[in-house]
């Protein structure tokens, strides 16, 4: 018999989006979009006839969660019954005193892994899910310290952690491990959270679903949960599901030949129209590049406002990565 589950992680409910240029009503829409993304996971789980949904941590952000988020999660998971929900808390939703996980009375289909080491839950005969929870945001233990290689049956791991061999530049290290340890410790697959870019490596047994909605401008492309099918023989199939309603795009515009701010604005607007033909629910980061005349002053903040008005895009971030053109001969003749 095939066991089916849907794996997601890193929703970051209640996130503040001010750093991405989203304030007021737009920020509220982005947060509402994160809730809709979680609801979409449940709908997809029903469609795929899944027995379980696994959540690899950072479901919400501890410092911003409140009663409304508690009620939303209670009602959402209750509506998924009889689908089981397994949650492995991460660094942003760690099991701190006063944690939402500790204070809420969860419906009976919800299981929250609360120990800082992998503990097992039988999914069905011969199939066990092992999970753990971060008890502090800076937890640095190895999630794969538990060895199940001598135990009979098929074993899955669920945790929030940083695979050191593929850590994105600048990404914090929480729960460090290495992919080769997954099979060495007896696990068929590790259902992880922490990295926001999707990675499915069935040969190594490593699955990161990535954040289901783009949280930053770097989180481009299709996003959503991963549909996992496990056979009793130990065969596993992982299928990515693109379900994001918001899209992040990064693009560039070379302004080397331009000498006026109006020319820069026209070129930038043209670049945005090519990169983002659909403007609804689209976040674009535009990097201005090239060597420009020293007299050309680029006001990135003012240009962002201008470009939103010209294109109708919800969010535009401009980064001025240009270099001033320097006449070395003239500079050499100057007295200093």
PELIN-V59341 format. One record per residue. BURIAL is b if it has 9 or more other ideal C-beta (glycine too) atoms within 8 Angstrom, else e. Layout:
BEGIN
burial=BURIAL
burial=BURIAL
END
This chain:
BEGIN
burial=e
burial=e
burial=b
burial=b
burial=b
burial=b
burial=b
burial=b
burial=b
burial=b
burial=b
burial=b
burial=b
burial=b
burial=b
burial=e
burial=b
burial=e
burial=e
burial=b
burial=b
burial=b
burial=e
burial=e
burial=e
burial=b
burial=b
burial=e
burial=e
burial=b
burial=b
burial=e
burial=b
burial=b
burial=b
burial=b
burial=b
burial=b
burial=b
burial=b
burial=b
burial=b
burial=e
burial=b
burial=b
burial=b
burial=e
burial=b
burial=e
burial=b
burial=b
burial=b
burial=b
burial=b
burial=b
burial=b
burial=b
burial=b
burial=b
burial=b
burial=b
burial=b
burial=e
burial=b
burial=b
burial=e
burial=e
burial=e
burial=b
burial=b
burial=e
burial=b
burial=b
burial=b
burial=e
burial=b
burial=b
burial=b
burial=e
burial=b
burial=b
burial=e
burial=b
burial=b
burial=b
burial=b
burial=b
burial=b
burial=b
burial=b
burial=b
burial=b
burial=b
burial=b
burial=b
burial=b
burial=e
burial=e
burial=b
burial=b
burial=b
burial=e
burial=e
burial=b
burial=e
burial=e
burial=e
burial=e
burial=b
burial=b
burial=e
burial=b
burial=b
burial=e
burial=e
burial=e
burial=e
burial=b
burial=b
burial=b
burial=b
burial=e
burial=b
burial=e
burial=e
burial=e
burial=b
burial=b
burial=b
burial=b
burial=b
burial=b
burial=b
burial=b
burial=e
burial=e
burial=b
burial=e
burial=b
burial=e
burial=e
burial=e
burial=b
burial=b
burial=e
burial=e
burial=e
burial=b
burial=e
burial=e
burial=e
burial=e
burial=e
burial=b
burial=b
burial=b
burial=b
burial=b
burial=b
burial=b
burial=b
burial=b
burial=b
burial=b
burial=e
burial=e
burial=b
burial=e
burial=e
burial=e
burial=b
burial=e
burial=e
burial=b
burial=b
burial=b
burial=b
burial=e
burial=b
burial=e
burial=b
burial=b
burial=b
burial=e
burial=b
burial=b
burial=b
burial=b
burial=b
burial=b
burial=b
burial=b
burial=b
burial=b
burial=b
burial=e
burial=e
burial=b
burial=b
burial=b
burial=b
burial=b
burial=e
burial=b
burial=b
burial=b
burial=b
burial=b
burial=b
burial=b
burial=b
burial=b
burial=b
burial=b
burial=b
burial=e
burial=b
burial=e
burial=b
burial=b
burial=e
burial=e
burial=b
burial=b
burial=b
burial=b
burial=b
burial=b
burial=b
burial=b
burial=e
burial=e
burial=e
burial=e
burial=e
burial=b
burial=e
burial=b
burial=e
burial=b
burial=b
burial=e
burial=b
burial=b
burial=e
burial=b
burial=b
burial=b
burial=b
burial=b
burial=b
burial=e
burial=b
burial=e
burial=b
burial=e
burial=e
burial=b
burial=e
burial=e
burial=b
burial=e
burial=b
burial=b
burial=b
burial=e
burial=b
burial=b
burial=b
burial=b
burial=b
burial=b
burial=b
burial=e
burial=b
burial=b
burial=e
burial=e
burial=e
burial=e
burial=e
burial=b
burial=b
burial=b
burial=b
burial=b
burial=b
burial=b
burial=b
burial=b
burial=e
burial=b
burial=e
burial=e
burial=e
burial=b
burial=e
burial=b
burial=e
burial=b
burial=e
burial=e
burial=b
burial=b
burial=e
burial=b
burial=b
burial=b
burial=e
burial=b
burial=b
burial=e
burial=b
burial=b
burial=b
burial=b
burial=b
burial=b
burial=b
burial=e
burial=e
burial=b
burial=e
burial=e
burial=e
burial=e
burial=e
burial=e
burial=e
burial=e
burial=e
burial=e
burial=e
burial=e
burial=e
burial=e
END
